Amino acid sequence: MTTAPLPPPDTKDWTWVLDQPCAECGFVAADVGRSTMGATVRENAAHWAQALADPRARQRPEPTVWSPTEYACHVRDVHRVFAGRLEQMLTDDDPVFANWDQDETAVADRYDLQDPADVVPDLVAGAEAIAVLYDSVPSDAWERPGRRSNGSVFTVDTLGRYHLHDVIHHRWDVRWLDQR
């Protein structure tokens, strides 16, 4: 079986979304309330469950643009990665996060061959796990720092906003499913 053509690697540093609105999906980090992060993650996961029930969930809108299933695999993995990072930030002093190559993961885990029905429970479980973490962040922990190996510094608060942009943006990426 051959691998579907891959989208070009995403080399953009998306941390700018913490300072300015995303012109594509409309996300505004400053509008996110700390108390709503968990609920927002859960609502986003519910959307993915509906999207992956669509018969077109495996369909790519263009040969080098991910299908809804591929995006959902990425969102599932984003929840897992960010849950690990958030746990580090809440327990360690100023941790440096392990590198994660999302494009390498997509190839290695064959996002293009995954069954939408198998992706949904893992995505929902991952979303719930990090939503519970956001819901339980103590009020004095929102400013705890952590950093990526490239030097990008986050607080628990900004990590949450950055995470939310990622999953909300990918919901926007599959908006064509809503256009029937």
Summary of the structure (lengths in Angstrom):
residues: 180
radius of gyration: 16.1
end to end distance: 30.9
largest distance: 51.7
contacts: 507
relative contact order: 0.22
helix: 58%
strand: 4%
